[in-house]
Amino acid sequence: MLANAKRVYALATFTVELRDKGWFYWPTYGEMDEAKGPYSSMASVTLMIARELKREVTKRDGCT
């Protein structure tokens, strides 16, 4: 990999929904039955999405 190469990542987007039992999320183009949750707050669900995005960037970049 080039040391000074620009790194750009197109990341998957997520759909977030508040249901009776809490917050749920899933990949926008995935199946709703794959929803992860419930999470107690919007902060919790967005933290989980951030962790998934970090794993995706790490996987694509090959870094740790």
C-alpha positions as CSV (number, residue, x, y, z in Angstrom):
1,M,0.0,0.0,0.0
2,L,1.3,3.5,-0.7
3,A,2.1,5.4,2.4
4,N,0.6,8.7,1.4
5,A,-2.4,7.3,-0.7
6,K,-5.7,8.8,0.1
7,R,-8.1,6.3,1.8
8,V,-11.8,6.7,1.0
9,Y,-14.4,4.2,2.1
10,A,-18.0,3.9,0.9
11,L,-19.7,2.4,4.0
12,A,-23.0,0.6,4.2
13,T,-25.9,2.5,5.7
14,F,-28.2,1.4,8.4
15,T,-31.9,1.8,9.2
16,V,-32.8,2.6,12.8
17,E,-36.3,2.1,14.2
18,L,-37.8,2.8,17.7
19,R,-40.1,0.0,18.6
20,D,-42.1,-0.8,21.8
21,K,-39.2,-2.7,23.2
22,G,-36.4,-0.2,22.3
23,W,-34.2,0.8,19.4
24,F,-33.3,-1.7,16.6
25,Y,-31.1,-1.4,13.5
26,W,-30.2,-3.3,10.4
27,P,-28.5,-2.7,7.1
28,T,-30.7,-0.5,4.9
29,Y,-30.6,-3.0,2.1
30,G,-30.8,-6.0,4.3
31,E,-33.8,-7.8,5.7
32,M,-35.8,-6.3,8.6
33,D,-35.8,-9.7,10.3
34,E,-32.0,-9.3,10.7
35,A,-32.6,-6.4,13.0
36,K,-30.2,-6.1,16.0
37,G,-31.6,-4.9,19.3
38,P,-33.3,-3.9,21.4
39,Y,-31.1,-1.0,22.6
40,S,-32.2,1.3,25.4
41,S,-31.2,4.6,23.8
42,M,-30.3,6.2,20.5
43,A,-26.8,6.6,21.9
44,S,-26.5,2.9,22.4
45,V,-27.7,2.0,18.9
46,T,-25.5,4.5,17.2
47,L,-22.5,3.3,19.2
48,M,-23.1,-0.3,18.0
49,I,-23.4,1.1,14.4
50,A,-20.1,2.9,14.9
51,R,-18.4,-0.3,16.1
52,E,-19.7,-2.1,12.9
53,L,-18.3,0.7,10.7
54,K,-15.0,0.5,12.5
55,R,-14.7,-3.2,11.8
56,E,-15.6,-2.7,8.2
57,V,-12.9,0.0,7.7
58,T,-10.3,-2.1,9.5
59,K,-11.2,-5.1,7.3
60,R,-10.9,-3.1,4.1
61,D,-7.8,-1.2,5.1
62,G,-6.0,-4.2,6.5
63,C,-5.0,-2.3,9.6
64,T,-5.5,-3.1,13.3
